[in-house]
């Protein structure tokens, strides 16, 4: 009898919790955030009809970029985007111009990252295990100004893709783009280092001007699906990672990632680096492109109907000669 009473109380509490959660889920649905089923498939594509593109991160200088181009020929693969992660301010004007020329000659997007960040600043907090959570965000008014100036310098040299680590900076830069102070064809990419991993955060980033979002690296397929259902801009998904961020490989998952997250940039080649700011070279570029070749083979074998985006200038953030 006693056990029956306890069970009845349990069922009543569970019913109340379910009702409360249903109310929450209904509200989320009203603002465009839905729970998706296990059979979810994305029906969103790049503007050219493609489902996936390749991005090679951590290409820090012209030498490494030239190495990428040579490796692409050797492995007979093609990519769409190259990202530099050490910061615009770590490159000279001539280095940036050389990288721009390489990108234009090969119809590739080139994203340079914002230089000012907590880890380059005088922050002692950013160097601690708990303080590292502030990641590469900006500290104070002056660093916000420095970051905007860093971005303006890259754009004035012809860069049309910027990698961002700070949501406030994204908000400001988008306002500048709306007012015509930044060209309308400049794309803003939000880094995984900002730590976003749910559909509400993704909607916020899209709302304040992001052109693509890199969610945290270890999201499961259903988590990626819920983000995709909430937004229309591309997702940038790591297919592999350096040791400093887990070192895990998701190569066999890539076909399913494409299905649930399209349109998606497949960030590939990071596993050969020790960390986000790992210096790159001609040799490391070959290793990164070898990883692209492996992932492409996975796609061809397990999802050969997947549509790879074309290297179409009209739809890519390819730099310009100024």
C-alpha positions as CSV (number, residue, x, y, z in Angstrom):
1,X,0.0,0.0,0.0
2,X,2.8,2.4,1.0
3,X,4.7,1.7,-2.2
4,X,1.5,2.3,-4.3
5,X,1.1,5.7,-2.7
6,X,4.7,6.6,-3.4
7,X,4.3,5.5,-7.0
8,X,1.1,7.6,-7.4
9,X,2.9,10.7,-6.0
10,X,5.8,10.1,-8.4
11,X,3.4,9.9,-11.4
12,X,1.7,13.1,-10.3
13,X,5.0,15.0,-9.9
14,X,6.2,13.7,-13.3
15,X,2.9,14.8,-14.9
16,X,3.4,18.3,-13.5
17,X,7.0,18.5,-14.7
18,X,5.9,17.3,-18.2
19,X,3.2,20.0,-18.3
20,X,5.7,22.7,-17.3
21,X,8.3,21.5,-19.8
22,X,5.6,21.4,-22.5
23,X,4.8,25.0,-21.9
24,X,8.5,25.9,-22.2
25,X,8.9,23.9,-25.4
26,X,5.8,25.6,-26.8
27,X,7.3,29.0,-26.1
28,X,10.6,28.0,-27.7
29,X,8.7,26.8,-30.8
30,X,6.9,30.1,-31.0
31,X,10.3,31.9,-31.3
32,X,11.7,29.4,-33.9
33,X,13.5,26.9,-31.6
34,X,12.3,23.4,-32.0
35,X,13.2,19.9,-30.8
36,X,14.1,17.8,-33.8
37,X,13.6,14.1,-34.4
38,X,16.3,11.5,-34.8
39,X,15.5,11.3,-38.5
40,X,16.1,15.0,-39.1
41,X,17.6,16.1,-42.4
42,X,18.5,19.7,-43.3
43,X,16.7,21.3,-46.3
44,X,19.0,24.3,-46.4
45,X,21.8,24.7,-48.9
46,X,24.5,27.2,-49.9
47,X,23.4,29.7,-52.5
48,X,24.9,27.7,-55.3
49,X,23.0,24.6,-54.2
50,X,25.8,22.9,-52.4
51,X,25.6,21.1,-49.1
52,X,29.2,21.2,-48.0
53,X,32.5,23.0,-48.4
54,X,36.0,22.5,-47.0
55,X,37.8,24.9,-44.7
56,X,41.4,24.5,-43.7
57,X,42.2,26.3,-40.5
58,X,45.5,27.6,-39.1
59,X,47.2,28.8,-42.3
60,X,49.2,31.5,-40.7
61,X,51.4,33.0,-43.4
62,X,52.1,33.1,-47.2
63,X,54.5,30.2,-47.0
64,X,51.9,27.9,-45.5
65,X,49.3,29.2,-47.9
66,X,51.5,28.3,-50.9
67,X,52.0,24.9,-49.3
68,X,48.2,24.4,-49.3
69,X,48.0,25.2,-53.0
70,X,50.8,22.7,-53.9
71,X,49.3,20.0,-51.7
72,X,45.8,20.5,-53.3
73,X,47.4,19.5,-56.7
74,X,49.3,16.6,-55.2
75,X,46.2,15.1,-53.5
76,X,43.7,16.2,-56.3
77,X,41.2,17.7,-53.9
78,X,39.7,21.2,-53.7
79,X,38.8,23.4,-50.8
80,X,36.8,26.6,-50.4
81,X,38.2,28.5,-47.4
82,X,41.5,29.1,-45.6
83,X,41.6,30.7,-42.1
84,X,44.4,32.4,-40.3
85,X,44.1,32.3,-36.5
86,X,47.1,34.1,-35.0
87,X,45.6,37.6,-35.8
88,X,45.7,40.2,-38.4
89,X,48.1,42.3,-36.4
90,X,50.7,39.5,-36.6
91,X,51.0,39.9,-40.4
92,X,52.7,42.7,-42.3
93,X,50.8,44.5,-45.1
94,X,53.0,42.8,-47.7
95,X,52.2,39.4,-46.2
96,X,48.5,40.1,-46.2
97,X,48.7,41.3,-49.8
98,X,50.6,38.1,-50.8
99,X,48.0,35.9,-49.2
100,X,45.2,37.9,-50.9
101,X,46.9,37.3,-54.3
102,X,47.1,33.5,-53.6
103,X,43.5,33.4,-52.6
104,X,42.3,35.3,-55.7
105,X,44.4,33.2,-58.0
106,X,42.8,30.0,-56.7
107,X,39.2,31.2,-56.1
108,X,39.5,30.7,-52.3
109,X,38.0,32.5,-49.4
110,X,40.6,33.9,-47.0
111,X,39.5,34.7,-43.4
112,X,41.9,36.5,-41.2
113,X,41.3,36.5,-37.4
114,X,41.0,39.6,-35.1
115,X,44.3,40.2,-33.4
116,X,43.5,41.9,-30.1
117,X,42.3,39.2,-27.6
118,X,42.6,38.6,-23.9
119,X,45.5,36.2,-24.3
120,X,47.5,38.8,-26.1
121,X,46.5,41.5,-23.6
122,X,48.0,42.1,-20.1
123,X,45.3,39.9,-18.6
124,X,46.6,37.7,-15.8
125,X,43.1,36.1,-15.5
126,X,43.2,34.8,-19.1
127,X,46.3,32.8,-18.2
128,X,44.7,30.8,-15.4
129,X,42.6,27.6,-15.8
130,X,39.4,29.3,-14.7
131,X,40.1,32.6,-16.3
132,X,40.7,31.0,-19.7
133,X,36.9,30.9,-20.0
134,X,37.1,34.6,-21.2
135,X,39.0,33.0,-24.2
136,X,39.9,35.5,-26.9
137,X,37.3,38.1,-26.0
138,X,38.1,41.8,-25.7
139,X,38.8,43.6,-22.4
140,X,37.8,47.2,-22.0
141,X,37.1,50.1,-24.4
142,X,40.6,50.5,-25.8
143,X,40.8,46.8,-26.9
144,X,37.5,47.2,-28.7
145,X,38.9,50.1,-30.6
146,X,42.1,48.2,-31.4
147,X,40.1,45.3,-32.7
148,X,38.0,47.5,-35.0
149,X,41.2,49.1,-36.3
150,X,42.7,45.7,-36.9
151,X,39.7,44.6,-38.9
152,X,39.6,47.9,-40.8
153,X,43.2,47.5,-41.8
154,X,42.5,44.0,-43.3
155,X,39.4,45.2,-45.1
156,X,41.3,48.2,-46.6
157,X,43.9,45.8,-47.9
158,X,41.2,43.7,-49.6
159,X,40.2,41.0,-47.1
160,X,36.5,40.1,-47.2
161,X,36.4,37.4,-44.5
162,X,36.9,38.1,-40.8
163,X,37.1,35.5,-38.0
164,X,35.7,36.9,-34.7
165,X,36.0,35.8,-31.0
166,X,33.8,38.4,-29.4
167,X,30.0,38.9,-29.7
168,X,30.2,42.6,-28.9
169,X,32.7,43.2,-31.6
170,X,30.4,41.3,-34.1
171,X,27.5,43.6,-33.0
172,X,29.6,46.7,-33.7
173,X,31.1,45.5,-37.0
174,X,27.6,44.6,-38.3
175,X,26.4,48.1,-37.4
176,X,29.3,49.5,-39.4
177,X,28.5,47.2,-42.3
178,X,24.8,48.3,-42.2
179,X,25.9,52.0,-42.2
180,X,28.2,51.4,-45.2
181,X,31.4,51.9,-43.2
182,X,32.4,48.3,-44.0
183,X,31.7,46.8,-47.5
184,X,28.5,44.8,-47.6
185,X,30.3,41.8,-49.0
186,X,32.5,41.3,-45.9
187,X,31.6,38.1,-44.1
188,X,31.9,37.6,-40.4
189,X,32.6,34.1,-39.0
190,X,32.2,33.4,-35.3
191,X,34.8,31.1,-33.8
192,X,34.2,28.0,-31.7
193,X,36.3,29.8,-29.0
194,X,33.2,31.9,-28.2
195,X,31.7,28.7,-26.7
196,X,28.3,28.6,-28.3
197,X,26.4,25.3,-28.6
198,X,22.7,25.7,-28.6
199,X,20.0,27.0,-31.0
200,X,19.2,30.1,-28.9
201,X,22.8,31.3,-29.0
202,X,23.0,30.5,-32.7
203,X,19.9,32.6,-33.4
204,X,21.4,35.5,-31.4
205,X,24.6,35.4,-33.4
206,X,22.7,35.3,-36.7
207,X,20.6,38.2,-35.5
208,X,23.6,40.4,-34.7
209,X,25.3,39.8,-38.0
210,X,27.1,36.5,-38.2
211,X,27.5,35.0,-41.7
212,X,28.6,31.6,-40.4
213,X,29.0,30.1,-36.9
214,X,31.5,27.6,-35.6
215,X,29.7,25.9,-32.6
216,X,31.7,24.2,-29.9
217,X,33.6,21.2,-31.4
218,X,32.1,18.2,-29.6
219,X,28.3,18.7,-30.3
220,X,26.4,15.5,-31.1
221,X,24.4,15.1,-34.3
222,X,21.1,15.9,-32.6
223,X,22.6,19.0,-31.1
224,X,23.8,20.2,-34.5
225,X,20.4,19.4,-36.0
226,X,18.6,21.6,-33.4
227,X,21.0,24.5,-34.3
228,X,20.5,24.0,-38.0
229,X,16.7,24.0,-37.6
230,X,16.9,27.4,-35.8
231,X,19.1,29.3,-38.3
232,X,19.7,29.6,-42.1
233,X,23.4,30.7,-42.2
234,X,26.2,28.1,-42.7
235,X,27.7,26.1,-39.8
236,X,31.4,25.6,-39.5
237,X,32.0,22.1,-38.1
238,X,35.3,20.6,-37.0
239,X,35.9,17.2,-38.5
240,X,39.0,16.9,-36.3
241,X,40.8,18.8,-33.6
242,X,44.2,19.6,-32.2
243,X,45.2,18.0,-28.9
244,X,44.6,21.3,-27.0
245,X,40.8,21.0,-27.7
246,X,40.4,17.2,-27.3
247,X,42.2,15.7,-30.3
248,X,39.2,13.8,-31.5
249,X,38.5,12.7,-35.1
250,X,34.9,12.7,-36.5
251,X,35.7,11.4,-40.0
252,X,33.2,8.6,-40.0
253,X,30.5,11.1,-38.8
254,X,31.1,13.5,-41.6
255,X,28.4,12.1,-44.0
256,X,25.8,12.4,-41.2
257,X,27.1,15.9,-40.2
258,X,26.4,17.0,-43.8
259,X,22.9,15.5,-43.7
260,X,21.8,17.3,-40.5
261,X,23.9,20.5,-40.7
262,X,23.9,21.5,-44.3
263,X,25.1,24.0,-45.5
264,X,28.3,23.3,-43.6
265,X,32.0,24.1,-43.8
266,X,33.9,21.0,-42.9
267,X,36.9,22.3,-40.9
268,X,39.6,19.8,-41.6
269,X,43.4,19.5,-40.9
270,X,43.4,20.8,-37.3
271,X,44.5,17.5,-35.9
272,X,48.1,18.0,-37.0
273,X,48.3,21.2,-34.9
274,X,49.2,21.3,-31.2
275,X,46.9,24.3,-30.5
276,X,44.8,27.0,-32.1
277,X,47.7,29.4,-32.6
278,X,50.1,26.6,-33.9
279,X,52.5,28.1,-36.3
280,X,52.2,26.6,-39.8
281,X,54.6,25.8,-42.5
282,X,54.8,24.3,-46.0
283,X,55.2,20.9,-44.5
284,X,52.3,21.2,-42.1
285,X,50.1,22.4,-45.0
286,X,50.7,19.2,-46.8
287,X,49.6,17.3,-43.7
288,X,46.4,19.3,-43.5
289,X,45.5,18.7,-47.1
290,X,46.1,15.0,-46.6
291,X,43.5,15.1,-43.9
292,X,41.1,16.8,-46.4
293,X,41.7,14.0,-48.8
294,X,40.8,11.4,-46.2
295,X,37.6,13.2,-45.3
296,X,36.7,13.6,-49.0
297,X,37.1,9.8,-49.4
298,X,34.8,9.2,-46.5
299,X,32.1,11.4,-48.1
300,X,32.6,9.7,-51.5
301,X,32.2,6.3,-50.0
302,X,29.4,6.8,-47.5
303,X,27.4,9.7,-49.0
304,X,28.3,10.0,-52.6
305,X,25.1,11.9,-53.3
306,X,26.3,14.8,-51.2
307,X,26.5,18.0,-53.2
308,X,29.8,19.8,-52.9
309,X,29.7,23.5,-53.4
310,X,31.5,25.0,-56.4
311,X,34.4,27.4,-56.2
312,X,32.0,30.1,-57.5
313,X,33.3,33.6,-57.0
314,X,29.8,35.1,-56.7
315,X,29.0,33.2,-53.6
316,X,32.4,33.2,-51.7
317,X,34.1,35.8,-49.5
318,X,37.1,35.9,-51.8
319,X,39.4,38.9,-51.2
320,X,39.7,41.8,-53.6
321,X,42.6,43.7,-55.0
322,X,42.4,47.3,-53.7
